[in-house]
Amino acid sequence: MSPSLVIRKALPADIAEISKLHARIFGPGRFARSAYRVREGKGHLSRFCLVVELGGQLVASLRMTEIAIGGTTGAALLGPVAVEPAHRANGVGTTLVIQALEAARSSGTALVVLVGDEPYYGRFGFKPVPVGQIVFPGPVNPARILACELKDGACASYRGLVVAEPSKAPAAGSR
C-alpha cells in the first residue's frame, strides 16, 4: 500500500463523500443491498467505520454496523467495502477489512457477518453460515451469508434476524 494513503476512522463530516463513493462504485442498486436495508434509519456510522484518503480525497471506505441477531447482541455487519478502481490493486480493501476485524475483536465483538463471496472473504476467516441460521431483511442468497468468529464458537450463539443496533460512534464534532 502506498505510504501516502491515510487510513482513519470515518467521521460525520465524511458521510457525503462516502455516499458519493458508494454511488460511483455500486450505482443506484446499492439501496437494495442487505447492508443498506439493515442500517435504514439507524445512522450512518459506527465506531468501526473507516475511510482512506489520498491527498485529502476519499478513495475508499469500509462500513461496519453493530447488530443484534435474533435479539443477541455483540455482533457486527461488515459492508460495504468500496475502493476507487485506481486503488484496488494496492491492498487497500484488504487492509481495511483486517483493521476493522481487529478493532471489532478488541472491542469484544464476538461475530462479524456479511453477505459476500467466500473466495474473497475466506482469507479473513469468514465461513458460510448454515442456511436459515442468520436471516437478513430483504432477498439474500443464503449461500452468500458468511461469518467470522472473533470468539471461538460464537456463531452457534446467533440465530435469527439481523437488526442494526444504535450507533456507538462519537457524536458529530468529537474525535
N, C-alpha and C positions, 0 to 999 in steps of 0.2 A: 504494500500500500504506500502511496506517495506520502512523504513526510509533510507536505503542505496541506493535506486533508486533516480537518479537525473534527473529532467526534465529541459530542457533548449531549447532555440531557436536553430534550425538547422543552421549550418554554411557551407560554401562551402567545407570545409575540410571533412564534413560528407557525402558528396554525394556518394562516393564509397561504404561506409558501408551501407548507406540507400539502394543503388541499390542491394547489396548482400542480405540484409534482405528481400527486395521485391522478389528477385529471390527464396529464400528459402520458403517464405510464399505463394506466388502466382504462382510461376512457369513461364514457357515461355509464357503462355497465357496472362500474365499481360499486354503486349503491345497492346492487342486488347481492353482492358478496356477503357471505355469512358474517365476517368480522364487522362489516358495517351494520348489519342487522342487529347484532348483539349489542353494539355500542349506541344505537339510536337513543337519543335523549339522555345519555349518561355522561356527557362531557367528552372532550376531545383528547385529553392527555392523561396518562398515568405516570407514576414515578419511574416507570421503566422505559418510557418512550425516548428514542434517541434520534439525533439528526447528524448529518455530516455536511460540513461546509468546506468549500474551496474558494479562497479569496473572498470570503464573506457571502458567497452564494450557496444556497442549499442545494446539494446534489444527491442526497439520499436521506431516507428516513425509515425508522422502524417503529411500529406501533405495537404496544403490548398492553392489554387491558386486564385488570384484575377481575376475576369472575367467581361465581359460585356454580357448581354443577349439581343439580338436584338438591340444592339448598346447602351443600357442603362447600365452605369457603377454603381459601388457601391455594387457589389455582389461578392461572393466567392464560389468556388467549394471545398467541403471537400472530401478528399480521395486521395489515400487510407490511411487507418489506419492499420498499421502492428505491431503485437506484437508476439514475440517469444512464442511458446506454453507453455513453463515453467512459463511464467509470466501472462498468460491470466486470471487466477483466482485472481490476485492481484488488479484488478481495474485499471490497467494501461491504457487500452483503454478508459475507462470512463473518467478518469482524463484528458487524452489528449484532448478528444472531448470538455469537459467542459472548459478547459483552452483556447483552440483555439476559441471557440464561444465567450468567454469573451473578448479575445484580439480583435476579429473582431468587436464586439459591441463597445468596447472602441475607436476603430479607425474610427467609423462612418459607417461601413459596414451595409447595410440595409437588405440584404438577403444572406443566405447561402444555397446552393443546393448540392445535392448528388444523386448518384444512389445507392440505398441500400434497406435494409429491414426495413419496418416501425415498426415491433415488437421490433427491437433493437433501432433504431434511434428515435422512437416516444417519448421515455422518455426524450430526449433532446429538444423536441419541434418541431421536423420535422413532416410534414404532407404531404400527397400526393398532387401533383400539378395536376390541371385539364389537361387531356390528350390533347396534342398538344400545350399547352401554352408555355412550355420551351422544346427546342429541342437540342439534343446532336449530334455531328458528329458520324457517325457510328451507328450500330444497338444497340438500348437500349430498354428494356422493359419499355414502358411509365408508367406502374403501379408502377415502382420502382423509379421514379423521385420524390424526396422528397425535401421540402423546409422548412427552419426555418426562420421566420420573426424576425429580430433583431430590426426592427422598425415596429410598428403596421401598418398593411395594405400594407406592402411593396410588397408582391407577386403580387398584382394586377398591379403594375407598370412595371413588367418584362414579356416580351413576345418575343419569337424568339429563334434564335440560340445562344448557349453558345460558347464564344470565349475568350481565355486567354488574359489578359492584360499584358503589360510589367511588369516585376518584380520590386517591390519597396523594395526588400531585400537589406541589406547592401552589399557593394562590398566585394570581397574576401580580407581577411586581416583585415577588420574592425569588430568591435563587437557591 
